[in-house]
Amino acid sequence: MTSTLANVFQSLTVRNFRLFAAGQLVSVCGTWMMVVAQDWLVLSLTGDSASALGLITALQFAPLLLFTLHAGGLADRYDKRRLLMGANLSSCVLAVLLGVLVLAGGVRLWHVGLFAMGLGLVNAVEVPARMSFVSELVGADLLPNASALSAAYFNSARVLGPAVAGLLIGWFGTGTVMLLNAVTYLATVAGLCLMRPAELHRPSDRPRRARVTDGIRHVAAQPDLLLPLLLVAVVGMLGFNFQLTLPLLAKTVFHADVAAFGLLTTALAVGSLGAAFATTLRRGRPPLGLVIGTAAAFGALETLAGLAPTYTTAGALLFLTGFASICFAQAANHRIQLGADPAYRGRVMALYTLVFQGTTPLGALLVGALAASLGARSGLLIGGTASLLAAGAALAVHLRRARRGADTAGADGPWGTLHPDTSPVHGPDENTPQPGLPTTPPVGPAGPGQPLRRTR
């Protein structure tokens, strides 16, 4: 038991990662409080308009679609720690401005839209820098564990944040919650300032030019990475619209108040948290079959949640949906991330962010419009069905490739090996052997595991 717990929290033995995780836990708590406050504010300003909520969500994620690939080049060229400091301070200022407007009673929908776009611009830089920074904190051997723990603290915050936000909004209003969120960004800044830069696992050289096209070509040359990336794109665009679908489900289907809405979000987050801890024990690269299987499970459960007859049933199904969502996200993350060349890692994370979160504006507008005409349940039903169909298509392609002997997941069958495959794993500096990793020669842009993604 003691040995298992030690393995689960192994990355926390690294001082820099402890500081980062502690700051992120506080900051992400505030972020999820802000999500609830912003959604509730939009619904209050527009008379429960699904289209307006979809528009605000689209405005927030549109910058990810437009600028993330270029921001990934910044993460490859410049100091990620300093980029993250600047991004968090910028988010703090934006939250203060919107919170003051709300408390002054002068907020309008277009103010919320401007804030959403501003935050989206900051996130376009912050997300790929943060995801690629984790490998610099812990090194290649601990990367799967650190990635899973990152998902754990993210979902711990997703449990606490909405529940606390529901109470605070009822007591003090949305403006106070927004100002409290602004303060939480400073926890991440403090953690970054206290780190020891000399202990970071940085690549020996940074590219002078980090062209987006090089990163795209790097990924395009790896069929083994393209299939999970395309699957992530569909599931991310249509299945992961909970910021839009849950407030509509709570308020228009079950006629719940803000506290009950917070509990639905918490149910989803608790399931996600359980999955995050379950994946901390993973070592090595998961087979492609696991990515496809977890996508199918997620799609089936989200569809059932959309059909839930009661509030309690919806909460239980959202718990299971949350569990499946993180199982899928982590499997895809580790599958792609562990094949990324450090020289391209920022652009890999940017491309992953683009397909997973940057496509959200398209999905939010589509799902919001359909929910407005077909009802709130349709958002979950569309997302779940699309995820199931995408998983089925990915499985068909995977089986066809396996029959042709072209799949690199493993030779034990169409689902790949039951253990992690042995394709090259790229660490922070491939010229330096990493503990527990094969000491293979450096792999360049056409090498077997190219940039694709990493995650929270």
C-alpha positions in Angstrom: 0.0 0.0 0.0 2.8 2.4 0.9 4.7 1.5 -2.2 1.6 2.2 -4.4 1.0 5.6 -2.8 4.6 6.5 -3.3 4.3 5.6 -7.0 1.1 7.6 -7.3 2.7 10.8 -5.9 6.2 10.2 -7.2 6.4 13.5 -9.2 5.7 15.4 -6.0 9.2 14.5 -4.8 10.4 17.1 -7.3 10.5 20.5 -5.6 9.7 22.5 -8.7 6.7 20.4 -9.6 5.4 20.7 -6.0 5.5 24.4 -6.3 3.8 24.4 -9.7 1.1 21.9 -8.6 0.3 23.9 -5.5 0.0 27.1 -7.3 -2.1 25.5 -10.1 -4.5 23.9 -7.6 -5.4 27.3 -6.2 -5.5 29.0 -9.5 -7.6 26.4 -11.3 -10.0 26.4 -8.4 -10.5 30.1 -9.1 -10.8 29.4 -12.8 -13.7 27.0 -12.3 -15.4 29.4 -10.0 -15.1 31.9 -12.8 -16.6 29.5 -15.3 -19.7 29.1 -13.1 -19.9 32.8 -12.5 -19.5 33.8 -16.1 -22.1 31.2 -17.3 -24.6 32.3 -14.7 -24.0 36.0 -15.5 -24.6 35.4 -19.2 -27.9 33.4 -18.5 -29.0 36.2 -16.2 -28.3 38.9 -18.7 -30.0 37.2 -21.6 -33.0 35.4 -20.1 -31.5 31.9 -20.3 -30.4 32.2 -23.9 -28.6 29.1 -25.2 -27.4 31.0 -28.3 -25.9 33.8 -26.2 -24.1 31.3 -24.0 -22.8 29.5 -27.1 -21.6 32.8 -28.5 -19.6 33.7 -25.4 -18.1 30.3 -25.2 -17.1 30.6 -28.9 -15.6 34.0 -28.3 -13.5 32.7 -25.5 -12.1 29.8 -27.5 -11.8 31.5 -30.9 -8.3 32.8 -30.1 -7.1 29.3 -29.4 -8.2 28.4 -32.9 -6.5 31.4 -34.5 -3.3 31.8 -32.5 -2.4 28.7 -30.6 -0.1 27.3 -33.3 1.9 30.5 -33.4 2.0 30.6 -29.6 3.4 27.1 -29.6 6.4 28.5 -31.5 6.9 31.0 -28.6 7.0 28.1 -26.1 9.7 26.4 -28.1 11.8 29.6 -28.5 11.5 31.3 -25.1 11.6 30.6 -21.4 8.3 28.8 -20.6 8.4 29.9 -17.0 8.5 33.6 -17.8 5.7 33.1 -20.4 3.6 31.5 -17.8 4.2 34.4 -15.3 3.1 36.9 -17.9 0.0 35.0 -18.9 -1.2 34.5 -15.3 -0.7 38.2 -14.5 -2.6 39.2 -17.7 -5.5 36.9 -16.7 -5.5 38.4 -13.2 -6.0 41.9 -14.7 -8.8 40.8 -17.0 -10.7 39.2 -14.1 -10.4 42.3 -12.0 -11.7 44.5 -14.7 -14.8 42.3 -15.3 -15.4 41.9 -11.6 -15.4 45.6 -11.0 -17.9 46.1 -13.9 -20.2 43.6 -12.4 -20.1 45.0 -8.9 -20.6 48.5 -10.3 -23.8 47.3 -12.0 -22.7 48.4 -15.5 -21.9 45.1 -17.1 -23.4 44.2 -20.5 -23.2 41.2 -22.6 -20.7 42.7 -24.9 -18.4 43.4 -21.9 -18.5 39.7 -21.1 -17.7 38.9 -24.8 -14.7 41.2 -24.7 -13.4 39.6 -21.5 -13.9 36.2 -23.0 -11.9 37.1 -26.1 -9.1 38.6 -23.9 -8.9 35.5 -21.8 -8.8 33.4 -24.9 -5.9 35.3 -26.2 -4.0 34.8 -23.0 -4.9 31.1 -23.0 -3.6 30.7 -26.5 -0.1 31.4 -25.1 -0.6 29.9 -21.7 -1.9 26.4 -22.6 0.8 25.1 -24.9 3.5 26.7 -22.6 2.0 25.1 -19.5 1.6 21.6 -21.0 5.1 21.5 -22.4 6.5 23.0 -19.2 5.6 19.9 -17.2 8.3 17.8 -18.9 10.9 20.4 -18.0 9.8 20.2 -14.3 10.1 16.4 -13.9 12.0 14.9 -16.9 10.8 12.2 -19.3 10.7 9.2 -16.9 8.2 10.9 -14.6 6.2 12.6 -17.3 3.2 10.2 -17.4 2.9 10.4 -13.6 3.2 14.2 -13.6 0.7 14.5 -16.4 -1.8 12.4 -14.5 -1.2 14.3 -11.3 -1.8 17.5 -13.3 -5.2 16.1 -14.3 -5.8 15.2 -10.7 -5.3 18.7 -9.3 -7.2 20.1 -12.2 -10.2 18.0 -11.4 -9.8 18.5 -7.7 -10.2 22.2 -8.5 -13.2 21.3 -10.7 -14.8 19.6 -7.7 -14.2 22.4 -5.3 -14.5 25.4 -7.6 -18.1 25.0 -8.9 -19.4 23.9 -5.5 -17.9 26.9 -3.7 -18.9 29.2 -6.6 -22.5 28.1 -6.3 -22.6 29.1 -2.6 -20.6 32.4 -3.1 -22.8 33.5 -6.0 -25.9 33.0 -3.9 -24.4 34.9 -1.0 -22.4 37.7 -2.7 -23.1 37.7 -6.4 -21.0 36.9 -9.5 -18.8 40.0 -9.2 -17.2 39.0 -5.9 -16.4 35.5 -7.3 -14.7 37.1 -10.3 -12.5 39.2 -8.0 -11.6 36.2 -5.9 -10.6 34.4 -9.1 -8.2 37.3 -9.9 -6.4 36.8 -6.6 -5.9 33.0 -7.2 -3.8 33.7 -10.3 -1.1 35.1 -8.0 -0.6 31.6 -6.4 0.7 30.3 -9.8 2.9 33.4 -10.2 4.4 32.9 -6.7 5.1 29.2 -7.4 6.9 30.0 -10.6 9.0 32.7 -8.9 10.1 30.3 -6.2 11.3 27.6 -8.6 15.0 26.8 -9.1 15.7 27.3 -12.8 18.9 25.2 -12.6 16.8 22.1 -11.8 14.6 22.3 -14.9 15.1 19.7 -17.6 15.5 22.0 -20.5 16.6 21.0 -24.0 20.2 21.8 -24.7 19.3 24.2 -27.5 16.3 26.3 -28.4 15.5 26.7 -32.1 16.2 30.2 -33.4 13.2 29.9 -35.6 10.2 27.8 -34.6 8.1 27.7 -37.7 4.5 26.4 -37.4 4.8 24.6 -40.7 7.7 22.5 -39.4 5.6 21.4 -36.5 2.7 20.4 -38.7 4.9 18.5 -41.1 6.5 16.8 -38.1 3.1 15.5 -37.0 1.8 14.7 -40.5 4.8 12.4 -41.1 3.6 10.2 -38.2 0.4 8.2 -39.0 0.6 6.6 -35.6 -0.1 10.0 -34.1 -2.5 11.4 -36.6 -5.3 8.9 -35.8 -5.6 9.7 -32.1 -5.2 13.4 -32.9 -8.2 13.3 -35.3 -10.2 11.4 -32.7 -9.3 14.1 -30.1 -10.5 16.7 -32.6 -14.0 15.3 -33.0 -14.5 14.5 -29.3 -13.1 17.8 -28.2 -15.2 19.8 -30.6 -18.6 18.1 -30.0 -18.3 16.0 -26.9 -16.4 18.3 -24.4 -18.9 21.2 -24.4 -19.9 20.8 -20.8 -19.4 24.6 -20.1 -22.4 25.1 -22.5 -24.5 21.9 -22.0 -24.5 21.6 -18.2 -25.9 25.1 -17.3 -28.6 24.6 -19.9 -29.5 21.1 -18.6 -29.6 22.3 -15.0 -31.6 25.5 -15.5 -34.0 24.6 -18.4 -34.5 20.8 -17.9 -34.3 20.3 -14.2 -35.2 23.9 -13.2 -32.3 23.9 -10.7 -30.8 26.9 -8.9 -27.1 27.9 -9.1 -26.1 25.6 -6.2 -27.7 22.6 -7.9 -26.0 23.5 -11.2 -22.7 23.6 -9.3 -23.4 20.1 -8.0 -23.9 18.7 -11.5 -20.5 20.2 -12.5 -19.0 18.7 -9.3 -20.4 15.3 -10.1 -18.6 15.4 -13.5 -15.5 16.6 -11.8 -15.5 13.9 -9.1 -15.6 11.2 -11.8 -12.8 13.0 -13.6 -10.7 13.1 -10.4 -11.1 9.4 -9.8 -9.9 8.7 -13.3 -6.9 11.1 -12.9 -5.7 9.2 -9.9 -6.3 5.9 -11.5 -4.0 6.9 -14.4 -1.1 8.0 -12.2 0.2 4.4 -12.1 0.6 4.2 -15.8 4.1 4.0 -17.1 5.1 4.1 -20.8 3.0 4.7 -23.9 -0.6 3.2 -23.9 -1.8 1.2 -27.0 -4.0 2.9 -29.5 -6.8 0.5 -28.8 -7.1 2.0 -25.3 -7.5 5.5 -26.8 -10.3 4.3 -29.0 -12.0 2.2 -26.4 -12.1 5.0 -23.8 -13.5 7.4 -26.5 -16.3 5.0 -27.2 -17.1 4.6 -23.5 -17.2 8.4 -23.1 -19.5 8.7 -26.1 -21.9 6.1 -24.7 -22.0 7.6 -21.2 -22.5 11.1 -22.4 -25.4 10.0 -24.6 -27.0 8.3 -21.6 -26.5 11.4 -19.5 -28.4 13.4 -22.1 -31.3 10.9 -21.7 -31.3 11.0 -17.9 -34.9 11.3 -16.6 -34.1 12.9 -13.2 -31.6 15.3 -11.7 -30.2 12.5 -9.5 -29.8 10.1 -12.5 -28.1 12.9 -14.5 -25.6 13.5 -11.6 -24.7 9.8 -11.4 -24.3 9.5 -15.2 -22.2 12.7 -15.3 -19.9 11.1 -12.7 -19.3 8.2 -15.0 -19.0 10.5 -18.0 -16.3 12.5 -16.1 -14.4 9.3 -15.4 -14.5 8.2 -19.0 -13.5 11.7 -20.3 -10.3 11.7 -18.3 -9.5 8.1 -19.2 -9.7 9.1 -22.8 -7.9 12.4 -22.5 -5.0 10.9 -20.5 -4.7 7.9 -22.9 -4.6 10.2 -25.9 -2.2 12.5 -24.1 0.3 9.8 -23.2 0.0 8.2 -26.5 0.9 11.3 -28.4 3.0 13.1 -25.8 5.5 10.4 -25.2 6.4 10.4 -28.9 7.1 14.1 -29.1 10.6 15.5 -30.0 11.6 18.1 -27.4 12.6 20.5 -30.1 9.0 20.5 -31.4 7.2 20.0 -28.1 5.7 23.5 -27.8 4.3 23.2 -31.3 3.1 19.7 -30.6 1.2 21.0 -27.5 -0.1 23.9 -29.5 -1.5 21.6 -32.2 -3.1 19.4 -29.6 -4.6 22.4 -27.9 -5.9 23.6 -31.3 -7.7 20.4 -32.1 -8.9 19.7 -28.5 -9.9 23.2 -27.3 -9.4 25.5 -30.3 -12.3 23.8 -32.2 -14.6 24.5 -29.3 -15.9 27.7 -30.9 -17.2 25.7 -33.8 -18.7 23.1 -31.6 -20.2 25.6 -29.2 -21.9 27.6 -31.9 -23.3 24.4 -33.5 -24.3 22.7 -30.2 -25.7 26.0 -28.9 -27.9 26.6 -32.0 -29.2 23.0 -31.9 -29.9 23.2 -28.2 -31.9 26.4 -28.8 -34.1 24.7 -31.4 -34.1 21.0 -30.2 -33.8 21.5 -26.4 -31.0 21.4 -23.8 -30.7 17.6 -23.9 -29.7 17.6 -27.5 -26.3 19.1 -26.7 -25.2 16.0 -24.7 -26.9 13.7 -27.2 -25.1 15.2 -30.2 -21.7 15.2 -28.4 -22.1 11.6 -27.2 -23.3 10.2 -30.5 -20.5 12.0 -32.5 -17.9 10.6 -30.1 -19.2 7.1 -30.6 -19.2 7.4 -34.3 -15.7 8.9 -34.3 -14.5 6.0 -32.1 -16.1 3.5 -34.5 -14.4 5.2 -37.5 -11.0 5.2 -35.8 -11.4 1.5 -34.9 -12.2 0.7 -38.5 -9.1 2.6 -39.7 -6.9 1.0 -37.0 -8.1 -2.5 -37.9 -7.4 -1.9 -41.6 -3.9 -0.6 -40.9 -3.3 -3.6 -38.6 -4.2 -6.0 -41.3 -1.8 -4.3 -43.7 0.9 -4.6 -41.0 1.3 -0.8 -41.0 0.2 -0.1 -37.4 3.0 0.7 -35.0 1.0 0.1 -31.8 2.2 -3.5 -31.5 2.2 -6.9 -33.1 0.0 -8.7 -30.7 -3.3 -7.9 -32.4 -5.4 -5.1 -33.7 -5.8 -3.6 -30.3 -2.0 -3.3 -29.8 -0.1 -4.9 -26.9 -1.6 -5.1 -23.5 1.5 -3.4 -22.2 2.9 -0.1 -23.3 4.5 -0.2 -26.7 8.2 0.1 -27.2 8.2 2.8 -29.9 10.7 5.5 -29.2 9.9 7.8 -26.3 11.4 11.3 -26.5 12.6 12.9 -23.3 13.5 16.5 -22.6 17.0 16.1 -24.2 17.4 13.0 -26.3 21.2 13.4 -26.4 21.2 12.6 -22.7 20.0 9.2 -21.6 17.0 9.4 -19.2 16.4 7.0 -16.3 14.2 4.1 -17.4 14.3 5.0 -21.1 16.1 3.4 -24.0 19.3 5.2 -25.0 18.4 5.5 -28.7 20.0 8.1 -30.9 18.2 11.4 -31.4 15.2 11.3 -33.7 14.7 14.2 -36.0 11.6 15.7 -37.6 10.9 12.5 -39.5 11.4 10.3 -36.5 8.8 7.8 -35.1 7.1 9.9 -32.5 6.5 13.4 -33.4 5.0 16.4 -31.9 1.6 16.1 -31.1 0.4 17.0 -27.8 0.5 17.1 -24.2 -2.0 18.2 -21.8 -2.9 19.4 -18.4 
